[in-house]
């Protein structure tokens, strides 16, 4: 087997790498913002509101990194033909976070029903707000990141081939 051959599921791997970079940047930003601060410094929405806005603001990173890695792997195959498989990578990048968050919130809600009600569960209004944020802010920024990642890789070429 060729150690330098591109992986079989480039779309899924690029989506996971894009979301991983997004979470790394998002968590680093939140740690820097919330370090040595009191909750009163963030106004009425508190840290939760700022966390949601931080996630929305950094969501383009997932699309950029996903598209950049996918384009890089496609350049390594030297196929020369542009396929529509990059759209699957963009779709995976968009759909992985909701398919992780919804089961986790459901498990917390189920645990709080059988527990001592010590876990705060997101309300229906809060879940609706998160959905609206995802549709109208995260999805467009993610798609903008995908577009920029594809353009950047196209203009810069394959960095590996340059060496």
C-alpha positions in Angstrom: 0.0 0.0 0.0 1.2 3.5 -0.8 1.7 5.5 2.4 1.3 8.8 0.5 -1.9 7.9 -1.4 -5.0 10.0 -0.5 -7.5 8.3 1.8 -10.5 6.5 0.5 -13.1 8.8 2.1 -11.5 12.2 1.5 -14.9 14.0 1.9 -15.5 12.7 5.4 -11.9 13.2 6.5 -11.8 16.7 5.2 -15.1 17.5 7.0 -13.8 16.0 10.3 -10.6 18.0 9.9 -12.5 21.2 9.2 -14.7 20.8 12.2 -11.8 19.9 14.3 -10.0 23.1 13.4 -13.2 25.0 14.0 -13.5 23.6 17.5 -9.8 24.2 18.3 -10.0 27.9 17.3 -13.4 28.3 19.0 -12.3 26.8 22.3 -9.1 28.7 22.3 -11.0 32.0 21.7 -13.4 31.2 24.5 -10.6 30.4 26.9 -8.9 33.6 26.1 -12.1 35.6 26.4 -13.4 34.1 29.6 -10.1 33.8 31.5 -10.1 35.8 34.7 -13.5 37.4 34.1 -16.6 37.5 36.1 -20.0 36.6 34.6 -21.2 40.2 35.3 -18.8 41.6 32.7 -20.7 40.0 29.8 -24.1 41.7 30.2 -27.5 40.2 30.4 -26.9 37.4 28.0 -23.9 36.2 30.0 -21.3 33.8 28.9 -23.9 31.6 27.1 -24.7 34.4 24.6 -21.1 35.2 24.0 -20.3 31.5 23.5 -23.1 31.2 20.8 -21.8 34.3 19.1 -18.2 33.0 19.3 -19.3 29.7 17.6 -21.2 31.6 14.9 -18.2 34.0 14.3 -15.7 31.2 13.9 -17.9 28.8 11.9 -16.3 29.8 8.6 -13.1 28.2 9.7 -14.7 24.7 9.4 -15.7 25.3 5.8 -12.3 26.9 4.8 -10.2 24.1 6.4 -12.4 21.4 5.0 -12.4 22.8 1.4 -8.7 23.5 1.6 -7.8 20.0 2.7 -10.2 18.4 0.1 -8.7 20.5 -2.7 -5.2 19.6 -1.6 -6.0 15.9 -1.6 -7.6 16.2 -5.0 -4.5 17.9 -6.4 -2.4 14.9 -5.1 -4.5 12.5 -7.2 -3.5 14.3 -10.4 -6.8 13.4 -11.9 -7.2 16.8 -13.6 -11.0 16.4 -13.6 -13.1 18.4 -11.2 -15.8 16.3 -9.7 -18.8 17.3 -7.6 -17.5 15.3 -4.6 -16.4 18.6 -2.9 -20.1 19.3 -2.4 -20.3 16.2 -0.2 -17.4 17.4 1.8 -19.2 20.8 2.3 -22.4 19.0 3.3 -20.6 16.7 5.8 -18.9 19.8 7.3 -22.3 21.4 7.8 -24.1 18.4 9.1 -21.6 16.8 11.5 -22.1 19.4 14.4 -25.9 19.2 14.5 -25.8 15.4 14.5 -23.4 15.5 17.5 -25.1 18.3 19.4 -28.7 17.0 19.2 -28.1 13.5 20.6 -26.0 15.1 23.4 -28.8 17.5 24.3 -31.3 14.7 24.1 -29.3 12.6 26.5 -28.9 15.5 29.0 -32.7 16.1 28.8 -33.4 12.4 29.3 -31.0 12.3 32.3 -32.6 15.3 33.9 -36.0 13.7 33.6 -34.8 10.7 35.7 -32.5 12.6 37.9 -32.8 15.2 40.6 -33.4 18.1 38.1 -30.0 19.5 38.8 -29.1 19.7 35.1 -30.4 22.7 33.2 -31.8 21.6 29.9 -32.2 23.9 27.0 -35.7 25.2 26.5 -37.8 25.0 23.4 -37.2 28.7 22.8 -33.5 28.3 23.2 -33.4 25.3 20.8 -35.4 27.3 18.3 -32.9 30.2 18.6 -30.0 27.9 18.1 -31.7 26.5 15.0 -32.2 30.0 13.6 -28.6 30.9 14.3 -27.5 27.7 12.6 -29.6 28.3 9.5 -29.1 32.0 9.0 -25.6 32.6 10.3 -23.5 29.3 10.6 -24.6 27.8 7.2 -23.8 31.0 5.2 -20.5 31.6 7.0 -19.5 27.9 6.5 -20.3 28.1 2.8 -18.3 31.3 2.5 -15.4 29.4 4.2 -15.8 26.6 1.7 -15.7 29.1 -1.2 -12.6 30.8 0.2 -10.9 27.5 0.8 -11.5 26.4 -2.7 -10.3 29.7 -4.1 -7.2 29.8 -1.9 -6.1 26.3 -2.8 -6.7 27.1 -6.5 -4.6 30.2 -6.4 -1.8 28.8 -4.2 -1.5 25.4 -5.9 -0.4 22.3 -4.2 2.2 23.2 -1.6 3.4 19.6 -1.3 4.3 19.5 -5.0 6.3 22.8 -4.8 9.0 21.1 -2.6 
